[in-house]
Amino acid sequence: MDAKRPGTSLGWRPQTRLVRGGLARSEYGETAEAIYLTSGYVYDDAEQAEARFQNKDPGFVYSRYGNPTVGMFEERMCLLEGAAASRAVASGMAAVNAALMCQVRAGDRVVASRALFGSCRYIIEELLPRYGVTTTLVDGPDLDQWRAALKPGTRCVFIETPANPTLELIDIKAVADLAHAAGARFIVDNVFATPVLQKPIPLGTDIVVYSATKHIDGQGRCLGGVVLGTEKFVSEELQPYLRHTGPSLSPFNAWVMVKGLETLELRVRQHCANAAVVADFLAAHPAVTRLLYPGRADFPQYALAQRQMPGGGSLVTFDLAGDKARVFRFLNALNLIDISNNLGDAKSLITHPATTTHQRLSPEARAQLGITDSMVRLSVGLEDPADLIEDLDQALAG
């Protein structure tokens, strides 16, 4: 490959890929990537239109199928992730849904980790069975449960690691080996770790999904998602599904994601540094009864975190002494940190999972995952950590 052509060389180091990957300048030679706000495209003649629809001409047809700005985001994500191909979609849940629905059929079997975001659980437990797909949930860290569940005939395996909101980790390589031995494809939702902190594909993952809404945008502006995998999977299974069902990413949102990628590594490193300081403060506070942060030596899966992630991430989860009313008083007393169910933002955000992100789960299901009424999930932003600690301290004192 010609290393001088932007977006074509995997020889570039990660930060260079984040800034230069996929850049396709127009005849105007713009410095910033262009936004191609167009729904359709014109052709030189009828013959060219026919060739485009027959996939014999490489140009664009309709922005539901592809768009130059969206294409820049997709190529930059491929360079960052080390994937052969990708397709960007309208949201993270559109990515999860498409990654599964494009390949399963009635009679197939899907095995997933139990600790999943509430909407992911909905797809696995309620949506897929409507179409004749059998689904099984297992405790993600328990390899014996994976061995028992991964029988021949399993079509897909789906996990998120770290999990929302408990930050539970799964050994990606070990589960990938088990999935492949059963003839299944392995899908990893890597949103909490980001492609900066965790690389699922070298560990054996077939398909990676992201909610680009989180750290990739990083400033709470736009929704977006992306699915990455092999060229064969993307072109033969994913692309036809997206083409005909239409969960398209808008060119403007794609442009925001492209610009977000330029600073992703810098932001994630600072998120991790800030979160580590905040986690140490919370761990020592008498009102905190349990603290979960993968970057701390007291994290239950610290050894696995060290193998898979060169940083603890931006999320800190903790339990407070007392009931839901006590937790709500704490949340309402915060002055700097905002109550919001989003994460990965430059601003620090906090939520009560039992009544927000995981409220649709039964009390029994939440208890099985360790999600209590006293648990809160803190997404540590880019503020000065001393200010965050002061805000937490005064709210905890109340």
VEXDREN-2710 file (C-alpha; in Angstrom, 1 decimal):
% VEXDREN-2710
k/r/px/py/pz
1/MET/0.0/0.0/0.0
2/ASP/1.1/3.6/-0.6
3/ALA/1.7/5.1/2.8
4/LYS/1.4/8.6/1.4
5/ARG/-2.3/8.2/0.5
6/PRO/-4.4/9.1/3.5
7/GLY/-6.4/6.3/5.0
8/THR/-4.7/3.5/3.1
9/SER/-1.9/2.4/5.4
10/LEU/-2.2/0.1/8.4
11/GLY/1.5/0.9/9.0
12/TRP/0.4/4.2/10.6
13/ARG/0.4/4.3/14.4
14/PRO/-3.0/4.6/16.1
15/GLN/-3.0/8.3/16.8
16/THR/-2.1/9.0/13.1
17/ARG/-4.9/6.7/12.0
18/LEU/-7.3/8.6/14.3
19/VAL/-6.4/11.9/12.6
20/ARG/-5.8/10.9/9.0
21/GLY/-7.6/7.6/8.4
22/GLY/-10.2/7.6/5.6
23/LEU/-9.6/11.3/4.6
24/ALA/-10.9/11.8/1.1
25/ARG/-10.6/15.5/0.0
26/SER/-12.7/16.9/-2.7
27/GLU/-11.4/19.0/-5.6
28/TYR/-11.5/22.0/-3.2
29/GLY/-8.7/20.6/-1.0
30/GLU/-10.5/21.3/2.3
31/THR/-8.5/20.7/5.5
32/ALA/-11.4/19.4/7.5
33/GLU/-13.4/16.5/6.2
34/ALA/-16.3/17.5/4.0
35/ILE/-19.9/16.8/4.9
36/TYR/-21.8/15.4/2.0
37/LEU/-25.4/16.3/3.0
38/THR/-27.1/14.5/0.1
39/SER/-29.7/11.8/-0.1
40/GLY/-29.0/10.8/-3.7
41/TYR/-26.5/11.0/-6.5
42/VAL/-26.6/11.7/-10.3
43/TYR/-25.1/9.7/-13.1
44/ASP/-23.4/10.7/-16.3
45/ASP/-25.7/8.6/-18.3
46/ALA/-28.3/5.7/-18.0
47/GLU/-25.5/3.1/-18.6
48/GLN/-23.6/4.3/-15.5
49/ALA/-26.8/4.2/-13.4
50/GLU/-27.3/0.6/-14.5
51/ALA/-23.7/-0.3/-13.7
52/ARG/-24.0/1.3/-10.2
53/PHE/-27.1/-0.8/-9.4
54/GLN/-25.4/-3.9/-10.6
55/ASN/-22.3/-3.2/-8.4
56/LYS/-20.1/-2.9/-11.5
57/ASP/-19.3/0.8/-11.0
58/PRO/-17.9/1.8/-7.6
59/GLY/-19.7/5.1/-7.2
60/PHE/-22.5/5.9/-4.8
61/VAL/-26.2/5.2/-5.4
62/TYR/-28.2/6.4/-2.4
63/SER/-27.2/7.6/1.0
64/ARG/-29.2/4.7/2.6
65/TYR/-26.6/2.4/1.0
66/GLY/-23.5/4.6/1.3
67/ASN/-22.3/8.2/1.6
68/PRO/-18.8/9.7/1.2
69/THR/-18.8/11.2/4.8
70/VAL/-20.1/8.0/6.3
71/GLY/-17.5/6.1/4.3
72/MET/-14.7/8.2/5.8
73/PHE/-15.9/7.3/9.3
74/GLU/-16.2/3.6/8.4
75/GLU/-12.6/3.5/7.0
76/ARG/-11.1/5.4/9.9
77/MET/-12.8/2.9/12.3
78/CYS/-11.4/0.0/10.3
79/LEU/-7.9/1.4/10.5
80/LEU/-8.3/1.9/14.3
81/GLU/-9.9/-1.5/15.0
82/GLY/-7.8/-3.5/12.6
83/ALA/-10.9/-4.8/10.8
84/ALA/-11.3/-5.5/7.1
85/ALA/-14.6/-3.8/6.7
86/SER/-17.3/-1.9/8.6
87/ARG/-20.7/-0.3/8.3
88/ALA/-21.9/2.7/10.3
89/VAL/-25.5/2.9/11.5
90/ALA/-27.8/5.3/13.3
91/SER/-27.2/4.2/16.9
92/GLY/-25.4/1.7/19.0
93/MET/-28.5/-0.4/19.4
94/ALA/-29.0/-0.4/15.6
95/ALA/-25.5/-1.9/15.4
96/VAL/-26.2/-4.6/17.9
97/ASN/-29.5/-5.4/16.2
98/ALA/-28.0/-5.5/12.7
99/ALA/-25.0/-7.6/13.8
100/LEU/-27.4/-10.3/15.0
101/MET/-30.4/-10.1/12.8
102/CYS/-28.5/-10.0/9.5
103/GLN/-27.2/-13.6/10.1
104/VAL/-29.7/-15.5/12.3
105/ARG/-32.5/-17.7/11.0
106/ALA/-35.4/-19.6/12.5
107/GLY/-33.9/-22.6/14.2
108/ASP/-30.6/-21.0/15.0
109/ARG/-29.2/-20.7/18.5
110/VAL/-27.6/-17.6/20.1
111/VAL/-25.7/-17.7/23.4
112/ALA/-25.0/-14.5/25.3
113/SER/-23.6/-13.3/28.5
114/ARG/-26.2/-12.5/31.1
115/ALA/-24.7/-9.1/32.1
116/LEU/-25.9/-6.9/29.2
117/PHE/-27.4/-3.5/28.7
118/GLY/-31.2/-3.6/29.1
119/SER/-31.9/-3.1/25.4
120/CYS/-29.4/-5.8/24.4
121/ARG/-31.2/-8.2/26.8
122/TYR/-34.5/-7.2/25.1
123/ILE/-33.1/-8.3/21.7
124/ILE/-31.7/-11.5/23.0
125/GLU/-34.5/-12.5/25.3
126/GLU/-37.6/-11.2/23.6
127/LEU/-37.0/-10.2/20.0
128/LEU/-35.0/-13.1/18.6
129/PRO/-37.3/-15.8/20.1
130/ARG/-40.2/-14.2/18.2
131/TYR/-38.5/-15.3/15.0
132/GLY/-37.7/-18.8/16.1
133/VAL/-34.2/-18.2/17.4
134/THR/-33.4/-20.1/20.6
135/THR/-31.4/-18.0/23.1
136/THR/-29.4/-18.9/26.2
137/LEU/-27.8/-16.6/28.8
138/VAL/-24.8/-17.6/30.8
139/ASP/-22.7/-16.0/33.5
140/GLY/-19.9/-14.5/31.4
141/PRO/-16.9/-15.1/33.6
142/ASP/-17.8/-18.8/34.1
143/LEU/-16.1/-20.7/31.3
144/ASP/-17.7/-24.0/32.4
145/GLN/-21.1/-22.4/31.7
146/TRP/-19.9/-21.4/28.2
147/ARG/-18.7/-25.0/27.6
148/ALA/-22.0/-26.4/28.6
149/ALA/-24.0/-23.9/26.5
150/LEU/-21.9/-23.9/23.3
151/LYS/-23.3/-26.9/21.5
152/PRO/-23.0/-27.6/17.8
153/GLY/-25.6/-25.6/16.0
154/THR/-25.0/-22.4/17.9
155/ARG/-25.0/-19.6/15.3
156/CYS/-23.7/-16.6/17.3
157/VAL/-22.2/-15.7/20.7
158/PHE/-22.7/-12.2/22.0
159/ILE/-21.0/-10.5/24.9
160/GLU/-20.3/-7.0/26.3
161/THR/-17.1/-6.6/28.3
162/PRO/-16.8/-4.6/30.5
163/ALA/-20.5/-5.1/31.2
164/ASN/-23.0/-2.4/32.0
165/PRO/-23.2/-1.4/34.9
166/THR/-21.2/-3.9/36.9
167/LEU/-18.0/-3.7/34.8
168/GLU/-17.9/-7.5/34.8
169/LEU/-15.2/-8.8/32.5
170/ILE/-15.2/-11.8/30.2
171/ASP/-12.1/-13.5/28.9
172/ILE/-12.4/-12.7/25.2
173/LYS/-9.8/-15.1/23.9
174/ALA/-11.1/-18.1/25.9
175/VAL/-14.8/-17.5/24.9
176/ALA/-13.7/-16.9/21.3
177/ASP/-12.0/-20.3/21.2
178/LEU/-15.0/-22.0/22.7
179/ALA/-17.4/-20.3/20.3
180/HIS/-15.3/-21.2/17.2
181/ALA/-15.0/-24.8/18.4
182/ALA/-18.8/-24.9/18.4
183/GLY/-18.9/-23.4/14.9
184/ALA/-20.3/-20.0/16.1
185/ARG/-19.4/-16.5/15.3
186/PHE/-18.3/-14.3/18.2
187/ILE/-19.6/-10.8/18.6
188/VAL/-18.2/-8.4/21.2
189/ASP/-19.8/-5.1/22.2
190/ASN/-16.7/-3.1/23.1
191/VAL/-18.3/0.2/23.9
192/PHE/-17.1/0.5/27.6
193/ALA/-13.5/-0.2/26.8
194/THR/-13.4/1.7/23.5
195/PRO/-11.0/0.6/20.7
196/VAL/-8.3/2.5/22.5
197/LEU/-8.3/0.2/25.6
198/GLN/-9.4/-3.2/24.1
199/LYS/-8.7/-4.9/20.8
200/PRO/-11.2/-7.8/20.5
201/ILE/-10.2/-8.9/16.9
202/PRO/-6.7/-10.0/17.7
203/LEU/-8.1/-11.9/20.6
204/GLY/-10.3/-14.0/18.2
205/THR/-13.5/-11.9/17.8
206/ASP/-15.3/-12.1/14.5
207/ILE/-17.5/-9.0/14.8
208/VAL/-17.2/-5.9/17.0
209/VAL/-20.0/-3.4/17.7
210/TYR/-19.9/0.1/19.1
211/SER/-22.3/2.8/20.2
212/ALA/-20.4/5.7/18.7
213/THR/-22.7/7.9/20.7
214/LYS/-20.4/7.3/23.7
215/HIS/-16.7/7.9/23.7
216/ILE/-16.3/8.2/19.9
217/ASP/-18.4/11.3/19.8
218/GLY/-17.5/12.0/23.4
219/GLN/-19.4/15.2/23.8
220/GLY/-23.0/14.2/23.9
221/ARG/-23.9/15.5/20.5
222/CYS/-25.0/12.8/18.1
223/LEU/-26.2/9.2/18.0
224/GLY/-24.3/6.6/15.9
225/GLY/-23.1/3.1/15.8
226/VAL/-20.7/0.9/13.9
227/VAL/-20.3/-2.8/13.1
228/LEU/-16.9/-4.2/12.1
229/GLY/-15.9/-7.6/10.7
230/THR/-14.6/-9.5/7.7
231/GLU/-15.1/-8.2/4.2
232/LYS/-17.2/-11.3/3.4
233/PHE/-19.5/-10.9/6.4
234/VAL/-20.0/-7.2/5.8
235/SER/-20.6/-7.4/2.1
236/GLU/-22.6/-10.6/1.9
237/GLU/-24.7/-10.4/5.1
238/LEU/-24.5/-7.1/6.9
239/GLN/-24.7/-4.7/3.9
240/PRO/-27.8/-6.3/2.3
241/TYR/-29.6/-6.2/5.7
242/LEU/-28.8/-2.5/6.2
243/ARG/-29.6/-1.7/2.6
244/HIS/-33.1/-3.0/2.8
245/THR/-34.0/-2.1/6.4
246/GLY/-32.5/1.4/6.5
247/PRO/-30.9/2.2/9.9
248/SER/-28.7/4.7/8.1
249/LEU/-26.2/7.1/9.8
250/SER/-26.7/10.7/8.7
251/PRO/-23.8/12.4/7.0
252/PHE/-23.7/15.1/9.6
253/ASN/-23.5/12.6/12.5
254/ALA/-20.8/10.7/10.6
255/TRP/-18.8/13.9/10.3
256/VAL/-19.2/14.5/14.1
257/MET/-17.9/11.0/14.7
258/VAL/-15.0/11.5/12.3
259/LYS/-13.9/14.6/14.2
260/GLY/-14.4/12.9/17.5
261/LEU/-12.0/10.2/16.5
262/GLU/-9.2/12.7/16.1
263/THR/-9.1/13.2/19.9
264/LEU/-10.4/9.8/21.1
265/GLU/-7.1/8.4/22.3
266/LEU/-6.2/11.7/24.1
267/ARG/-9.6/11.8/25.8
268/VAL/-9.7/8.2/26.8
269/ARG/-6.3/8.3/28.4
270/GLN/-7.4/11.4/30.5
271/HIS/-10.8/9.7/31.3
272/CYS/-8.8/6.8/32.7
273/ALA/-6.5/9.0/34.7
274/ASN/-9.4/10.9/36.2
275/ALA/-11.5/7.8/36.9
276/ALA/-8.6/6.2/38.8
277/VAL/-8.3/9.2/41.1
278/VAL/-12.0/9.3/41.7
279/ALA/-12.2/5.6/42.3
280/ASP/-9.5/5.8/45.0
281/PHE/-11.4/8.5/46.8
282/LEU/-14.7/6.6/46.7
283/ALA/-13.0/3.3/47.8
284/ALA/-11.9/5.0/51.0
285/HIS/-15.1/6.8/51.8
286/PRO/-17.1/5.3/54.7
287/ALA/-20.5/5.8/52.9
288/VAL/-19.3/3.5/50.0
289/THR/-19.9/-0.2/50.7
290/ARG/-18.6/-1.5/47.4
291/LEU/-16.4/0.0/44.7
292/LEU/-15.9/-1.5/41.2
293/TYR/-13.2/-0.2/39.0
294/PRO/-11.1/-2.5/36.7
295/GLY/-8.0/-0.3/37.2
296/ARG/-7.8/-1.1/40.9
297/ALA/-6.0/-4.1/42.4
298/ASP/-9.1/-4.9/44.5
299/PHE/-11.3/-5.3/41.4
300/PRO/-12.5/-9.0/41.4
301/GLN/-11.1/-9.6/37.9
302/TYR/-8.1/-7.4/38.1
303/ALA/-5.7/-9.9/36.6
304/LEU/-8.0/-10.3/33.5
305/ALA/-8.3/-6.5/33.3
306/GLN/-4.6/-6.2/33.1
307/ARG/-4.3/-8.7/30.3
308/GLN/-7.1/-7.2/28.2
309/MET/-7.1/-3.5/28.9
310/PRO/-4.1/-1.1/29.3
311/GLY/-6.3/1.2/31.4
312/GLY/-9.3/1.0/33.8
313/GLY/-11.7/2.9/31.6
314/SER/-13.9/5.9/32.4
315/LEU/-16.7/4.1/34.4
316/VAL/-16.8/3.7/38.1
317/THR/-19.6/1.7/39.8
318/PHE/-20.3/1.8/43.5
319/ASP/-22.8/1.0/46.2
320/LEU/-23.8/3.3/49.0
321/ALA/-24.9/2.4/52.5
322/GLY/-28.7/2.7/52.7
323/ASP/-31.7/2.3/50.4
324/LYS/-32.9/3.9/47.2
325/ALA/-34.1/7.0/49.0
326/ARG/-30.6/7.5/50.4
327/VAL/-29.1/7.1/46.9
328/PHE/-31.6/9.6/45.4
329/ARG/-30.7/12.1/48.1
330/PHE/-27.0/11.7/47.2
331/LEU/-27.7/12.1/43.5
332/ASN/-29.9/15.2/44.0
333/ALA/-27.2/16.8/46.2
334/LEU/-24.6/16.7/43.4
335/ASN/-23.9/20.2/42.0
336/LEU/-21.2/19.5/39.3
337/ILE/-21.9/16.0/38.2
338/ASP/-25.0/15.6/36.1
339/ILE/-27.7/12.9/36.4
340/SER/-27.9/11.3/33.0
341/ASN/-28.0/7.8/31.6
342/ASN/-25.4/8.6/28.9
343/LEU/-21.7/7.8/29.3
344/GLY/-18.3/8.4/27.8
345/ASP/-18.9/12.2/27.7
346/ALA/-16.5/15.0/28.4
347/LYS/-18.9/15.9/31.3
348/SER/-19.1/13.6/34.3
349/LEU/-22.5/11.8/34.3
350/ILE/-24.1/9.6/37.0
351/THR/-27.1/7.3/36.9
352/HIS/-29.1/4.9/39.0
353/PRO/-29.1/1.7/36.9
354/ALA/-32.0/0.0/38.8
355/THR/-34.4/2.7/37.8
356/THR/-32.9/3.8/34.4
357/THR/-30.8/1.6/32.1
358/HIS/-31.9/-1.7/33.7
359/GLN/-35.3/-0.8/35.0
360/ARG/-37.1/-3.2/32.6
361/LEU/-35.4/-6.2/34.2
362/SER/-37.2/-7.9/37.0
363/PRO/-36.0/-7.4/40.5
364/GLU/-34.8/-11.1/40.4
365/ALA/-32.8/-10.5/37.2
366/ARG/-31.2/-7.4/38.6
367/ALA/-30.3/-9.2/41.8
368/GLN/-28.7/-12.0/39.8
369/LEU/-26.5/-9.4/38.1
370/GLY/-25.6/-7.7/41.3
371/ILE/-27.6/-4.5/40.4
372/THR/-28.9/-3.3/43.7
373/ASP/-31.1/-0.2/44.6
374/SER/-28.0/1.2/46.3
375/MET/-25.8/1.0/43.1
376/VAL/-24.8/4.0/41.0
377/ARG/-22.8/4.2/37.8
378/LEU/-20.4/7.2/37.4
379/SER/-19.0/8.1/34.0
380/VAL/-16.0/10.2/34.8
381/GLY/-15.4/13.1/32.5
382/LEU/-12.6/15.5/31.7
383/GLU/-13.1/17.9/34.5
384/ASP/-10.4/18.4/37.1
385/PRO/-10.7/15.3/39.3
386/ALA/-10.3/17.5/42.4
387/ASP/-13.5/19.3/41.6
388/LEU/-15.3/16.0/41.0
389/ILE/-14.1/14.7/44.4
390/GLU/-15.2/17.8/46.2
391/ASP/-18.7/17.4/44.6
392/LEU/-18.9/13.8/45.5
393/ASP/-17.7/14.4/49.0
394/GLN/-20.3/17.1/49.8
395/ALA/-23.1/15.0/48.3
396/LEU/-22.0/11.9/50.3
397/ALA/-21.9/14.0/53.5
398/GLY/-25.5/14.9/52.9
END
